[in-house]
Amino acid sequence: MAALMVSLGIFFDFFDGLAARSLNVSSKLGLELDSLADMVTSGVVPAFVLFLLIQQATGVSVMNDFHFDLKHILPFTGFFVALGSAYRLAKFNIDERQTASFIGLPTPANALFIMALPLIIYEQDFPCLSEVLFNPYTLVIISLASTYLLNAEIPLFSLKIKGAFHWQDNLEKIVLIIISILLLIAFKYLAIPIIIMIYVFLSIVTNKLKK
């Protein structure tokens, strides 16, 4: 249910700018509200999901019986994602370099990556992969790595199409969409983190070719 709600939030976030421009109601207030909504949907929720996953993986309940030891402290590393998302969203609003593309992994992409983890672990039949993903140290590494990628100086192309559509200008987006559809059909939830990694890889390759 959490994954469904986050996906719906990201879907509406994708079209809110288009709706505001079409209705001629774009405003600075709308920009701030958009960031606040993104912070909850793509920052707080995935951070809390990571917190719960790490807690389950360590076999402790930090809310009921907390001790100052590694097992009880590890789950809180999931909230680094919320801090990284807050910083990334605030920086995005004042960074003039990110008008047509992104620098660092967008919070919705990071949220989808994290929300896919419990679905892969609990809903799909990949015993070896689930065992690796359900390791608390793997989850901590994912939390720290995603927090870094959110604010890394890595240029990534935007999936939003602004202005007139031209095939040549949107080639990387079309390639990603086609690959995503094929992967989702073949691998279901497992396709989501793979798609995010391909998105980062395609962006790096596209930037290298442009240079």
C-alpha positions in Angstrom: 0.0 0.0 0.0 2.9 2.4 0.8 4.5 1.7 -2.5 1.2 2.3 -4.3 0.7 5.7 -2.5 4.2 6.8 -3.3 3.8 5.8 -7.0 0.6 7.8 -7.2 2.3 10.8 -5.5 5.2 10.6 -8.1 2.7 10.3 -10.9 0.9 13.5 -9.9 4.2 15.2 -9.2 5.2 14.4 -12.8 2.2 16.3 -14.2 1.6 19.1 -11.6 3.9 21.6 -13.4 2.2 20.9 -16.7 -1.2 21.4 -15.0 -0.1 24.7 -13.4 1.2 26.1 -16.6 -1.9 25.0 -18.6 -4.2 26.6 -16.0 -1.9 29.7 -15.7 -1.6 29.3 -12.0 2.2 28.9 -11.6 3.5 30.6 -8.5 6.4 30.6 -6.1 4.0 29.3 -3.4 3.2 26.3 -5.7 6.9 25.6 -6.1 7.4 25.5 -2.3 4.3 23.3 -1.8 5.5 21.0 -4.6 8.8 20.6 -2.7 7.0 20.0 0.6 4.9 17.3 -1.0 8.0 15.7 -2.6 9.7 15.7 0.8 6.9 13.6 2.3 6.3 11.3 -0.7 9.9 10.8 -1.9 11.9 11.6 1.3 10.1 10.7 4.6 8.2 7.7 3.4 11.1 5.8 1.8 13.3 6.7 4.8 10.7 5.2 7.1 10.4 2.1 4.9 14.2 1.6 5.1 14.1 2.1 8.9 11.4 -0.6 9.2 13.3 -3.0 6.8 16.6 -2.6 8.7 14.8 -3.1 12.0 13.2 -6.3 10.7 16.5 -7.5 9.3 18.3 -7.0 12.6 15.4 -8.6 14.5 14.9 -5.8 17.0 12.2 -3.4 17.9 13.8 -0.1 18.7 10.6 1.6 19.5 9.7 -0.9 22.3 13.1 -1.8 23.6 16.0 0.5 22.7 19.6 -0.1 23.8 22.8 1.8 22.8 24.2 -1.0 20.7 24.9 -1.5 16.9 21.7 -3.5 16.3 19.4 -0.9 17.8 21.3 2.1 16.1 21.5 0.6 12.6 17.8 1.1 11.7 18.1 4.9 12.2 20.5 5.1 9.3 17.5 4.8 7.1 16.6 8.4 8.0 19.7 9.6 6.2 17.5 9.4 3.1 15.1 11.9 4.5 18.0 14.3 5.3 19.5 13.8 1.9 16.2 14.4 0.2 15.5 17.6 2.1 18.9 19.0 1.1 18.5 17.9 -2.5 15.0 19.5 -2.8 16.2 22.7 -1.2 19.2 22.9 -3.5 17.1 22.2 -6.6 14.9 25.2 -5.9 17.9 27.6 -6.0 20.2 25.8 -8.4 19.9 27.6 -11.8 21.7 24.7 -13.5 18.8 22.4 -13.0 16.1 24.1 -15.2 16.2 21.5 -18.0 18.0 18.6 -16.4 19.0 17.3 -13.0 22.3 17.2 -11.0 22.1 14.3 -8.7 19.5 11.6 -8.5 16.0 13.0 -8.4 14.1 12.2 -5.2 11.2 10.4 -7.0 13.7 8.0 -8.7 15.4 7.3 -5.4 12.0 6.8 -3.7 11.0 4.2 -6.3 14.3 2.4 -5.9 13.8 2.1 -2.1 10.1 1.3 -2.3 10.8 -1.6 -4.6 13.1 -3.3 -2.0 10.4 -4.8 0.2 8.3 -5.8 -2.8 11.3 -7.8 -4.2 12.1 -9.3 -0.7 8.5 -10.3 0.2 6.6 -10.6 -3.1 9.0 -12.1 -5.6 10.7 -15.5 -5.7 14.4 -14.6 -5.7 15.6 -16.4 -2.6 19.3 -15.6 -3.0 18.7 -11.9 -3.9 16.2 -11.5 -1.1 18.7 -12.9 1.4 21.3 -10.3 0.2 18.8 -7.4 0.2 17.4 -8.4 3.6 20.9 -8.1 5.2 20.9 -5.1 7.5 24.4 -4.0 6.3 23.2 -4.2 2.7 20.3 -1.9 3.6 22.6 0.5 5.4 24.9 0.7 2.4 21.8 1.3 0.1 20.7 4.1 2.5 24.1 5.8 2.5 24.7 5.3 -1.2 21.3 6.7 -2.2 21.8 9.7 0.2 25.1 10.4 -1.6 23.6 10.0 -5.1 20.8 12.4 -4.3 23.4 15.2 -4.0 26.2 14.0 -6.2 27.4 16.3 -9.0 26.2 13.9 -11.7 24.2 15.5 -14.5 21.0 13.4 -15.3 18.5 14.1 -18.0 14.9 15.0 -17.1 12.1 12.8 -18.2 9.7 15.7 -18.5 9.1 17.0 -22.1 8.9 20.7 -22.2 7.9 22.6 -25.4 7.6 21.0 -28.8 8.4 17.3 -29.0 11.4 16.3 -31.2 12.5 12.7 -31.5 16.2 13.5 -31.7 16.2 15.7 -28.6 14.3 13.0 -26.6 16.1 9.9 -27.8 17.5 8.9 -24.4 14.1 9.3 -22.9 12.5 7.1 -25.5 15.2 4.5 -25.1 14.7 4.4 -21.4 10.9 4.1 -21.7 11.2 1.2 -24.1 13.8 -0.6 -21.9 11.6 0.1 -18.8 8.5 -1.4 -20.3 10.4 -4.6 -21.4 12.1 -5.0 -18.0 8.8 -4.5 -16.1 7.1 -7.2 -18.1 10.1 -9.6 -17.6 11.1 -8.9 -14.0 8.2 -7.1 -12.4 9.3 -5.3 -9.2 13.0 -6.3 -9.7 12.9 -4.2 -12.8 12.5 -0.9 -10.8 16.0 -0.7 -9.3 17.5 -2.0 -12.6 15.7 0.8 -14.5 17.0 3.5 -12.0 20.6 2.2 -12.5 20.1 2.2 -16.3 18.8 5.8 -16.0 22.0 6.9 -14.3 24.2 5.0 -16.7 22.3 6.4 -19.8 22.7 9.9 -18.4 26.4 9.6 -17.9 26.9 8.1 -21.4 24.7 10.8 -23.0 26.7 13.6 -21.2 30.0 12.0 -22.3 28.8 11.9 -26.0 27.6 15.5 -25.9 30.9 16.6 -24.6 
